[in-house]
Amino acid sequence: MVKRIIDFLKEYWLMLVLIFLIAGGGIYYIFIHPILRIKHAPKFVKAYVVVKTKSLDYATNDFMIIKEDENPELQACIVAKKWGEDKLTYFCPSKKLKIDGKFIPEDRIEQWDNFKWKEVRVFWFKIQPVTLARYENEPFDYSHIKYVYQLQTTWPLQWTHKLDVRDFASIYPKQNYGTMRFKIRAEIKEGIANVIEKVYSKGEEDVDESNIISDEVFKVSLVPSKDYFGYLTSLFNLAYVTGGIDYKKFTDKNPVVLRIAVDSPGYFTYAARLAGFKDVEIGSIPSLLKHFKVLYKGVHLDKKKGIYLDEKGNPVKTKNLKRGYIIWDGELIGVYASEGSLQGGKYGVLSDEDRVLYSNGLPLYYEKMGDHFYNNIQIGYLE
C-alpha cells in the first residue's frame, strides 16, 4: 500500500503540486484577498482637490485663472498612511504635485492600486457664495454671505473630472465660465452600506470669525481668454450684491479679490486691474473711464430698424468692434460680447439683438443691447 502511494506520488507529483497551487490560489483570491484589500488599505489622513492643465507637468491646488483650451482636469488627491508605515503617501492621478505652494517629493506620490486595495469612491461637490436678504441700503458685510454646496450627482465617482464651473445657485449664468470652489469626499466601503474609510477636503464649513471662506478651499476660474473680456467672465458665480459694496472698507479682505462677492462696478473695474490697468480703483467707474478710448460717440438706437447709428447717422459696423469693447451712455456700462441671435447679425451692423455683458440688479450676464442702451452711447476700448 505504501509502495503504491509512493509510486503514485512519483508519477503524479507535478499534477498534485498544480492542484495544490490552484486550490490555494483560489482560496486566497476568493476568501483572503478581499479581506486584505480592505484591512490593509492605506489609512486616510486628508484630501485635496487639484487641477491639471496641458501646459503644466504637475497638478496643483494653487488658485489659477485657466483658459478653456488648456483642457483643465480636476483631480482628487488623498494623503494616507500605508499599512505598517508612518510616512505619508500622496495618492493622485498625476505623477507630480504642488500642494500649498510646495512640490511633493515624487517618491511619495503614487496612484491608487485597485487590485491591491479596495476601490476608492470620490464624491464631487461644488461650492458657491450667495447673498442673504438684508435691509435696503444696509452696507454689505460678510455676514450677508452664505456658502452653499451641491453634490454633483451626475459625475462618476472617480478620481478625475473635466473642469466644470457652471453655476448651480442661481439662474445666471449657464455657460461654463467663472469661478467655482470644489470639495471631495473620498470613501472605501465594505459591502453595500459599511463605510470603513472616509475623508473630506476643505469645504463650505471652513470659514473664519468674519464668515470669510478659507483660502484652503480649492477654487479655480475658467475663462475663454486672458484679456479684459475673459477676466470679466472669470467673475461669474460670485455672490452678487445689489446696492453696491464700499470697497474702501475692505482693504485687505476685498470680497471681489477673494472671489466671494461683487457688485456691478466691481465687475468692470477689477477685470480691468487683472488686464493690467493697475491704477483703476476697484468699484470706481471714473477711474476706469480714464483709460477709455472712444471710437464711436453719439450712437443711438433706430428702434424701427433695430440697429445702432453713429452721430452722423451711419450704421455702426460690427467688423469694427471687438469682444471686450466698452459700451457707455454716461450712466450705464456694458461690454460688447458678440453679434446676436441672427447669424452674422443684422447685415454686419450693431443691432438691438447683439449681446453685451451687462449687470444692473442681477449678476453679470449676456444681455440684449437693445434692452438697456438707447441714446448718447459711446463705444471704445481700454488703453
Residue, then its C-alpha position, 0 to 999 in steps of 0.5 A: m500500500v505504501k509502495r503504491i502511494i509512493d509510486f503514485l506520488k512519483e508519477y503524479w507529483l507535478m499534477l498534485v503540486l498544480i492542484f495544490l497551487i490552484a486550490g490555494g490560489g483560489i482560496y486566497y483570491i476568493f476568501i483572503h484577498p478581499i479581506l486584505r484589500i480592505k484591512h490593509a488599505p492605506k489609512f486616510v489622513k486628508a484630501y485635496v482637490v487639484v487641477k491639471t492643465k496641458s501646459l503644466d507637468y504637475a497638478t496643483n491646488d494653487f488658485m489659477i485663472i485657466k483658459e478653456d483650451e488648456n483642457p483643465e482636469l480636476q483631480a482628487c488627491i488623498v494623503a494616507k498612511k500605508w499599512g505598517e508605515d508612518k510616512l505619508t503617501y500622496f495618492c493622485p492621478s498625476k505623477k507630480l504635485k504642488i500642494d500649498g505652494k510646495f512640490i511633493p517629493e515624487d517618491r511619495i506620490e503614487q496612484w491608487d492600486n485597485f487590485k491591491w486595495k479596495e476601490v476608492r469612491v470620490f464624491w464631487f461637490k461644488i461650492q458657491p457664495v450667495t447673498l442673504a436678504r438684508y435691509e435696503n441700503e444696509p452696507f454689505d458685510y460678510s455676514h450677508i454671505k452664505y456658502v452653499y454646496q451641491l453634490q454633483t450627482t451626475w459625475p462618476l465617482q472617480w478620481t478625475h473630472k473635466l473642469d466644470v464651473r457652471d453655476f448651480a445657485s442661481i439662474y445666471p449664468k449657464q455657460n461654463y465660465g467663472t469661478m467655482r470652489f470644489k470639495i471631495r469626499a473620498e470613501i472605501k466601503e465594505g459591502i453595500a452600506n459599511v463605510i470603513e474609510k472616509v475623508y473630506s477636503k476643505g469645504e463650505e464649513d471652513v470659514d473664519e470669525s468674519n464668515i470669510i471662506s478659507d483660502e484652503v478651499f480649492k477654487v479655480s476660474l475658467v475663462p475663454s481668454k486672458d484679456y479684459f473680456g475673459y477676466l470679466t467672465s472669470l467673475f461669474n458665480l460670485a455672490y452678487v450684491t445689489g446696492g453696491i459694496d464700499y470697497k474702501k472698507f475692505t482693504d485687505k479682505n476685498p470680497v471681489v479679490l477673494r472671489i466671494a462677492v461683487d457688485s456691478p462696478g466691481y465687475f468692470t473695474y477689477a477685470a480691468r486691474l487683472a488686464g493690467f490697468k493697475d491704477v483703476e480703483i476697484g468699484s470706481i467707474p471714473s477711474l476706469l473711464k480714464h483709460f477709455k478710448v472712444l471710437y464711436k460717440g453719439v450712437h443711438l438706437d433706430k428702434k424701427k430698424g433695430i440697429y445702432l447709428d453713429e452721430k452722423g447717422n451711419p450704421v455702426k459696423t460690427k467688423n469694427l468692434k471687438r469682444g471686450y469693447i466698452i459700451w457707455d451712455g454716461e450712466l450705464i456700462g456694458v461690454y460688447a460680447s458678440e453679434g446676436s441671435l441672427q447669424g452674422g447679425k443684422y447685415g454686419v451692423l450693431s443691432d438691438e439683438d447683439r449681446v453685451l455683458y451687462s449687470n444692473g440688479l442681477p449678476l453679470y450676464y449676456e444681455k440684449m443691447g437693445d434692452h438697456f442702451y438707447n441714446n448718447i452711447q459711446i463705444g471704445y476700448l481700454e488703453 
